[in-house]
């Protein structure tokens, strides 16, 4: 299985790394985005970029018996923990607190509707279920875990969001509040005004508040304009003092734009701080994930 390194981006230890679940990250140049080669994040050095292909058995072993390494900014190993996942689950996202790792195991099949594995083509129509089957699409859920003083789980609940029930994905928060109690969440969703493909691709950013009495704020991209993952960039100390970055792709002209939104103004006419057109020779089609890193 080829290492595609297309799932996540991390800026750590002075290096810019592209990663995925089934292999080592690839290092890229932070200015030119040129590929530098495969990077062994555990050893802290570069490898031959054409070495280290994995087969399906290797990937399954990595996902079902993960070894979590905690490294400092010099890639020095601080601690190493081995775990065994007692089921065949897909591990795509994870989080951590001061004392615990939290891995979300998804019970999904790899037989994705609309995906032709022979041609490698994905029909976005599979994300637009027929009327009455919208529950099969991505939605927001709240996961609550209650633990005792010894770290044993006392209660765990998963409930669908009562504030936003439309199909949506790519939730983002102010990264400065990661791991702590936060009040605001920014999500990619759809206005559902389209007759064809009403649920996907996404065309709107919605801002939700933990205070259910506050109204939901939404900003739509416009006719035949679609967005990727919202990314929050902090500006001040308050949680929603910052910017939300999204890449918009305009179908009619086949151009993409970097749009900077004022997080506090979502839902208002003056929400757009700037809209920057990507140079034509750097134009790229609609994507999924986004990433931001400060110069320092």
Wavefront OBJ file of the C-alpha trace (Angstrom):
o trace
v 0.000 0.000 0.000
v 1.514 3.321 -1.061
v 2.066 6.008 1.562
v -0.142 8.876 0.354
v 0.511 11.195 3.368
v -2.699 13.131 2.687
v -4.646 13.126 5.971
v -3.051 15.678 8.285
v -0.355 18.357 8.434
v 1.810 19.117 11.454
v 4.383 21.834 12.071
v 6.711 20.470 14.766
v 10.349 20.870 15.692
v 10.991 23.251 12.812
v 9.681 20.752 10.266
v 6.490 20.691 8.194
v 5.147 17.145 8.039
v 2.333 15.580 5.978
v 0.867 12.468 7.576
v -1.636 9.655 7.270
v -2.694 6.689 9.421
v -0.676 3.972 7.696
v 2.942 5.081 7.545
v 5.680 7.606 8.249
v 5.081 11.303 7.484
v 6.646 13.097 4.563
v 8.523 16.329 5.145
v 7.837 19.239 2.795
v 9.510 22.618 2.372
v 7.449 25.227 4.296
v 8.034 27.902 1.639
v 7.921 26.053 -1.686
v 5.908 23.002 -0.510
v 8.399 20.827 -2.390
v 8.683 17.252 -1.098
v 11.877 16.665 0.888
v 11.286 12.979 1.580
v 9.962 10.493 4.086
v 10.674 11.415 7.706
v 11.003 8.893 10.519
v 9.343 10.883 13.275
v 10.376 8.336 15.911
v 14.078 8.366 15.006
v 14.014 12.038 14.022
v 15.696 11.682 10.623
v 14.938 11.459 6.914
v 14.576 8.222 4.981
v 14.684 7.222 1.363
v 11.342 8.573 0.040
v 10.864 5.457 -2.117
v 11.374 3.017 0.745
v 8.807 1.629 3.156
v 5.712 0.512 1.265
v 3.086 -1.150 3.452
v 0.642 -3.904 2.635
v -2.866 -4.206 4.049
v -1.693 -6.529 6.842
v 0.893 -3.983 8.018
v -1.709 -1.205 8.115
v -4.173 -3.387 10.047
v -1.486 -4.230 12.602
v -0.672 -0.537 13.083
v -4.313 0.395 13.596
v -5.269 -2.480 15.922
v -2.102 -2.421 18.071
v -1.047 1.224 18.104
v 2.098 2.401 19.856
v 1.763 6.004 21.004
v 5.000 7.977 21.271
v 5.183 11.342 23.029
v 8.029 13.509 21.698
v 9.360 16.952 22.558
v 10.170 19.610 19.939
v 13.630 18.060 19.442
v 11.981 14.676 18.724
v 13.306 13.293 22.001
v 11.147 10.440 23.283
v 9.344 11.400 26.500
v 7.192 8.305 26.870
v 5.959 5.304 24.898
v 2.704 3.394 25.458
v 1.421 0.231 23.787
v -2.289 -0.430 23.329
v -4.466 -3.151 21.833
v -7.803 -2.258 20.249
v -10.148 -5.247 20.804
v -12.030 -4.979 17.529
v -11.659 -4.213 13.836
v -12.174 -0.452 13.918
v -10.939 2.431 11.819
v -8.915 4.929 13.891
v -8.974 8.254 12.098
v -9.144 10.923 14.832
v -7.806 11.107 18.354
v -7.335 13.577 21.175
v -5.560 13.761 24.497
v -5.822 15.345 27.935
v -3.207 15.774 30.655
v -3.717 12.155 31.691
v -5.458 10.240 28.904
v -5.387 9.435 25.194
v -8.815 9.378 23.518
v -9.155 7.314 20.344
v -12.452 7.234 18.459
v -13.032 3.881 16.792
v -15.367 3.985 13.799
v -17.322 0.881 12.876
v -17.345 1.425 9.127
v -16.941 -0.687 6.015
v -14.412 0.196 3.341
v -17.041 -0.456 0.676
v -17.794 3.235 0.076
v -20.848 3.891 -2.123
v -19.919 5.862 -5.207
v -16.231 4.889 -5.093
v -14.884 2.913 -8.044
v -11.707 1.281 -6.724
v -10.669 0.231 -10.243
v -10.597 3.782 -11.612
v -9.959 5.571 -8.319
v -12.858 7.957 -9.023
v -15.223 9.147 -6.312
v -18.709 10.341 -7.233
v -19.793 13.083 -4.774
v -23.380 11.982 -5.293
v -22.854 9.302 -2.625
v -22.843 12.136 -0.046
v -26.329 13.175 -1.162
v -28.710 10.575 0.188
v -32.248 10.381 -1.082
v -34.986 11.986 0.961
v -35.524 10.126 4.212
v -31.953 8.739 4.383
v -30.160 11.923 5.534
v -29.240 10.178 8.791
v -26.628 8.185 6.843
v -24.628 11.358 6.167
v -22.061 12.983 8.510
v -23.643 14.831 11.432
v -22.485 16.497 14.643
v -22.480 14.441 17.843
v -21.494 15.266 21.400
v -19.412 12.691 23.253
v -19.390 12.926 27.053
v -17.060 10.815 29.204
v -17.277 10.782 33.014
v -14.319 9.319 34.914
v -13.560 8.791 38.585
v -10.438 9.980 40.413
v -8.623 6.768 39.480
v -9.242 7.299 35.786
v -11.872 4.593 35.369
v -14.768 5.368 33.057
v -18.042 5.711 34.957
v -20.278 6.819 32.105
v -20.047 7.509 28.377
v -22.747 8.961 26.155
v -22.989 9.920 22.499
v -25.859 12.209 21.547
v -26.676 13.984 18.273
v -26.485 17.761 18.256
v -29.799 19.420 19.012
v -28.492 22.774 17.809
v -27.535 21.775 14.258
v -29.129 18.708 12.652
v -28.162 19.242 9.019
v -25.403 17.134 7.412
v -22.034 18.723 8.262
v -18.384 17.934 8.876
v -14.918 19.358 9.675
v -15.697 20.954 13.079
v -13.042 23.435 14.258
v -12.417 25.389 17.461
v -9.914 27.969 18.617
v -6.782 25.769 18.996
v -5.751 27.787 22.061
v -8.746 26.210 23.831
v -7.987 22.643 22.737
v -8.297 20.262 25.687
v -10.222 22.797 27.765
v -13.843 23.883 28.005
v -14.817 25.894 24.930
v -17.981 27.682 23.868
v -17.721 28.087 20.077
v -17.468 25.622 17.217
v -17.190 26.294 13.469
v -18.486 23.689 11.023
v -18.653 23.178 7.258
v -22.208 22.529 6.131
v -24.608 23.278 3.305
v -27.317 25.845 2.731
v -29.444 23.100 1.104
v -30.818 25.564 -1.430
v -29.407 23.470 -4.318
v -31.755 21.215 -6.237
v -28.935 18.890 -7.263
v -26.375 17.598 -4.746
v -28.172 19.371 -1.859
v -25.919 18.072 0.948
v -22.407 17.925 -0.520
v -20.062 19.575 -1.448
v -20.387 21.997 1.465
v -20.979 25.681 0.750
v -21.399 27.314 4.170
v -19.720 27.887 7.532
v -21.907 27.740 10.628
v -20.917 29.034 14.073
v -22.482 27.225 17.008
v -22.496 28.265 20.664
v -22.672 26.029 23.724
v -25.295 28.459 25.018
v -28.324 27.008 23.248
v -30.248 30.253 23.737
v -27.902 32.078 21.354
v -28.870 31.984 17.656
v -26.947 29.932 15.118
v -24.832 32.093 12.781
v -24.177 31.000 9.206
v -22.230 32.359 6.236
v -22.919 30.927 2.748
v -20.268 31.101 0.016
v -22.616 31.858 -2.874
v -24.068 30.203 -5.972
v -21.962 27.247 -7.211
v -19.169 28.054 -4.765
v -17.998 25.322 -2.404
v -15.717 25.278 0.624
v -13.239 22.985 2.344
v -12.438 22.691 6.035
v -12.762 25.853 8.200
v -9.549 26.718 10.070
v -9.537 29.028 13.103
v -6.632 31.479 13.545
v -6.507 33.130 17.006
v -6.003 36.886 17.226
v -6.665 37.806 20.870
v -7.189 36.153 24.237
v -10.970 35.696 23.976
v -12.194 32.481 22.426
v -13.937 33.875 19.334
v -11.450 36.720 18.773
v -9.849 35.551 15.563
v -10.340 34.605 11.937
v -11.876 31.637 10.163
v -10.055 30.676 6.964
v -11.763 28.717 4.195
v -10.796 27.908 0.642
v -13.670 28.542 -1.757
v -13.830 26.912 -5.173
v -15.937 28.720 -7.787
v -17.267 26.217 -10.304
v -18.304 28.768 -12.934
v -14.770 30.138 -13.408
v -12.847 27.113 -12.034
v -10.815 29.272 -9.671
v -10.179 29.031 -5.955
v -9.940 31.751 -3.319
v -8.647 32.025 0.223
v -11.425 33.717 2.197
v -10.725 35.274 5.606
v -13.774 35.657 7.858
v -14.079 37.574 11.122
v -15.177 34.881 13.577
v -17.286 37.327 15.576
v -19.136 38.595 12.499
v -20.307 35.279 11.062
v -23.953 35.787 10.174
v -23.415 39.493 9.332
v -22.919 41.155 5.955
v -19.470 42.487 6.927
v -18.031 39.064 7.825
v -15.463 38.928 4.987
v -12.138 40.492 5.964
v -10.400 39.596 2.696
v -10.877 37.351 -0.341
v -7.607 36.443 -2.042
v -7.580 34.881 -5.497
v -5.169 31.994 -5.872
v -2.860 32.522 -8.898
v -4.115 30.575 -11.902
v -0.991 28.439 -12.209
v -1.448 27.367 -8.557
v -5.163 26.713 -8.892
v -6.357 23.466 -7.340
v -9.741 21.685 -7.250
v -12.036 21.438 -4.264
v -10.310 19.750 -1.345
v -11.184 18.672 2.167
v -8.748 19.556 4.925
v -7.072 22.849 5.885
v -4.065 23.836 7.970
v -2.571 26.996 9.476
v 0.786 27.598 11.140
v 2.225 30.873 12.402
v 5.702 32.035 11.298
v 7.040 31.556 14.798
l 1 2 3 4 5 6 7 8 9 10 11 12 13 14 15 16 17 18 19 20 21 22 23 24 25 26 27 28 29 30 31 32 33 34 35 36 37 38 39 40 41 42 43 44 45 46 47 48 49 50 51 52 53 54 55 56 57 58 59 60 61 62 63 64 65 66 67 68 69 70 71 72 73 74 75 76 77 78 79 80 81 82 83 84 85 86 87 88 89 90 91 92 93 94 95 96 97 98 99 100 101 102 103 104 105 106 107 108 109 110 111 112 113 114 115 116 117 118 119 120 121 122 123 124 125 126 127 128 129 130 131 132 133 134 135 136 137 138 139 140 141 142 143 144 145 146 147 148 149 150 151 152 153 154 155 156 157 158 159 160 161 162 163 164 165 166 167 168 169 170 171 172 173 174 175 176 177 178 179 180 181 182 183 184 185 186 187 188 189 190 191 192 193 194 195 196 197 198 199 200 201 202 203 204 205 206 207 208 209 210 211 212 213 214 215 216 217 218 219 220 221 222 223 224 225 226 227 228 229 230 231 232 233 234 235 236 237 238 239 240 241 242 243 244 245 246 247 248 249 250 251 252 253 254 255 256 257 258 259 260 261 262 263 264 265 266 267 268 269 270 271 272 273 274 275 276 277 278 279 280 281 282 283 284 285 286 287 288 289 290 291 292 293 294 295 296
